[in-house]
């Protein structure tokens, strides 16, 4: 699913005057063929156009660019050059297998990036170097099996990261080290086997950690200790048969809701348990 459904897109357009809902006629020469550019709204809709490459001739003042449901396979170097005003970029439901170095060059003010439902296996080392303002990144439903320790390091303003429904086997220490403002992390439906100590370091503001439906059989004793703000931890659908209760005692939160369906026999609970660890 894209960041903005047709309903949401219409609602966003409705914020502007009724005149701005009309496609730009006089400035149509500035709009790529097959796309719809909305006058005064700075929104460009290029969905379902059959594009194999990012179209050229996009208005420099574009605020939202919708490129979902095309045939893009590669996002080339500096593919969005000149789009300094872009805040939302939707690339969902393409065939994207590769993002080349400096692909997002000039997108210094981009806040939301949707790359879901593609075929990415990895991210370039410099993936985040041109995205300092990014707040939401959607990468669910790809083929990611590995994350470099450098790919996400410049996402200082990131609040929501969705990596669910990929093929990640492990997340090593330092992968999330640049995400100091992250509040929601979704890693469910991957192939993770262990939550390593150090893999969740430097995430002091994390409130939601979704780890359900993996193959996790081990959580290192202090792996959760750095999560001072954790409110929800979902571990359903894993293989945690020998989980140490000490692992949860290391949480320094006021209250953390831990979902552990499937582990009732170990904890002698039928449903979720609530931990209240007070300093």
Secondary structure, DSSP 8 states (H G I E B T S, - for coil): --SS-HHHHHHHHHTS-GGGGSB-STTGGGS-TT-EEETTTTEEE-TTS--SS--S---TT-SEEE--SS---EE-TTTTTT-TT--EEE--SS---EE-TTTTTT-TT--EEE--SS------TTTTTT-TT--EEE--SS------SSTTTT-TT--EEE--SS------TTTTTT-TT--EEE--SS---EE-TTTTTT-TT--EEE--SS---EE-TTTTTT-TT--EEE-TTS--SS--THHHHT---S-EEEE-TT-HHHHT-SS-EEE----
